[in-house]
């Protein structure tokens, strides 16, 4: 005696629909018509999905092979799977037979999944954490559906792990992404314990680079361990150590924390970065285009990276900024200097192509002096030599302030805050000088 029943879950809208259909039988057999052995679950199969293994779906359903089951159990299992958000459609069919019940789930995976990131869960390695949570949440393998309750289950599992470790903390998560934009990740963290960083180390780094990396790491300002903050600051302070020496493809892995001391409400960690320096490139040539106001020779004189030496792209970036500043001294406030780096991987060389977009000349606009009395203001205005309508010089305000400190007794111990406001519409530059008079 066999019977099939279809159950469909429409998970994106959170609606559950159920319908019973009999195949080959005009009526559903009553429980009393079947032997007790027919209600023993002997097999479960899963078809249609590609993201999950059958055993993970079975574990997430709450069913167990060998247990006694009835149709309501299958409905509950399908509802449980649907609530997770991992599937956009779920249907099931089952067969009663004297030897036991065989159940088949037919699923379609949800379409929107994003990574799960763990911000400060330092008491476990990444792999250990994934394995531990997967044991408790079988549908978790590092990514989560944007909809549904799977993220809540992961948070609950993380809380259980903290309790097992006697950590006085609360697991929580946020949906990360741009304002009014799509969810890009679920970020899990632990609030409560203070996690401080003791040391940094760098796996894969050449011994000769370690002192430079350690010196750069002193600039990292993380009062409490935060993986995302360390990732950002590592990119800011550590990567230039390699870029300045021609290792243009150098990369750092995610920071990994190792607990060296821990209590219920505090932990101290050492942080490790895996380093892949990649090949070293030398600067083979520099090409300039688009410059008219300044000669190529003049601009080349601002480049401090020698040819046929390691391609220090950090210095090259500073040199391009110096070029833009030079244009500013002639009033070209909108000048843009861009570079294209062409790498020859076979020869391990770098050709730097620099393009100058000079733009228009800006003239002097309004001068606003603040922080001093009217008499001093009038004196300073008379000292200012760039008149309205004359080409602006972006280097002049700093020189003017230095002159003012020396010639005006009131300003001897002051500090000037200089603010330039270029006006693209009329090609003028308004300047505000705010003096902070100190005793």
Helices and strands as residue ranges (DSSP letters): E 6-10, G 11-13, E 15-19, G 31-33, G 36-39, E 41-47, H 54-61, H 71-84, E 87-97, E 100-109, E 113-118, H 126-136, E 143-145, H 150-164, E 170-176, E 185-191, E 194-203, H 207-217, H 227-237, H 239-243, E 251-252, E 256-262, E 266-276, E 282-289, H 296-300, H 313-328, E 336-344, E 349-357, E 363-370, H 374-383, H 396-407, G 409-411, E 415-423, E 428-436
